[in-house]
Amino acid sequence: MSQKFALILLVMLVLSACVGTQSMLVEDQPLKGINITIDPGHGATQAYDSFRIGQTGEREEWINLRVAKILSRKLTLAGANVLMTRTKDRDVSLGGRASMASGHHSDLFVSIHHNGSVNDPSIDLPIVYFHGSGDMNPASVDFAKILIDSMRAEMSFQQQRAGAVYSDHLIFSSGTSVLRNTIDDMPGVIGEGGFFTNPSGEGRLKSKAYNKLEAEIYYKAILEYFDRGIPSAMCLLPDSLEYIDLLRPIEFELDDGFGNTFFVENTFKVLQDGVPIQSNWDSNSGILTATPDSSLEKSVSFQVFARNLQGNAIHPIPFKFLTKAGYEWFIHEKWFEAFDEAEVLYSQVIQNNALHNLDSALHLYQLSLEIQIVHPKARIAEEKILALLIKKQALIEDDLSDAIEAQQFRIREYYPD
Ligand SMILES: [Zn+2]
């Protein structure tokens, strides 16, 4: 073979290899563009934690990290942008883990743990936790169910059938820190792939081959979850809005995860501050229109619920807006601006019984004190607050005696003559 011919052959081989690799990458990257946070639980607790350890000395944090690393590699190869909250045996704060996940704009948060029991070494089963109530957190439950089903089908446990999906309120009354602090941004779960306090469980969890199997289970569950499409809602009000007008309808544009508007009928729901409000779905435009309720709060939040035809629910990320009262409240930076504006409103309230100005005047006097404790007109502000509460009770014929008494006590005790 001449040298020239050999060179041409080599170039052709290299070129075809490149083309082959490229097309393989595109086909084999089902998670391209998806951001996932993998959180290996605990880390570097050996010095003080005598609980997270099996009978032969294997520690939970080591198992968590091994499984997470294998999983992370698989997800990265599939095209996902993976963030690991730790890659070494070191401790990361719970708040730090959650803020890393939010900063990564994650589409899913997966915290990898293994379980222990101090009083019963025979227990060995899988558990997947989601945050809060299933009704309010449907997307996390969707993923949790896929994960627990494959854990039970393909991993080994002493109580194979007993594994289940549970709320993290069963662990702590307010749930777990990492799930509570990520729920406003993404769905998430804590997976507990068996008990290291069970002797045969510990034996399995120590094995690299079994860690690999567990990572494969997570990987396949994540693939299946994203394969069903991630439905989403977008609020059509501009971000630049100073405050929301609750007298007008509010519109949400829905996508089923495939650029379409195919959703299961009767799964549409809009909550305003956790309470259902009237809404109307138009499948042609893909717009869900809701009618807000009036509110005396400084801010309101809306959450949208619906389920696509593949069975995935929208993760109900809250859309938060200032109300008019909230806007007035927050635009003041100087105590005297708030106080002076309160004085104008106060005289209108006293002269014309202008009830609509009364709450604003109350807020503004309180705000002046919040911005600058004991400003030069603090006592006047406190007395005006008392006068407004008495006026409000007379005007709306409501019992405000507790608030009035508290304010009288405040002036008497904190501002003695
Ligand atoms: Zn744990």
Residues whose N, C-alpha, C, O or C-beta is under 5 A from the ligand:
A	BS01	ZN	G41 H113 H114
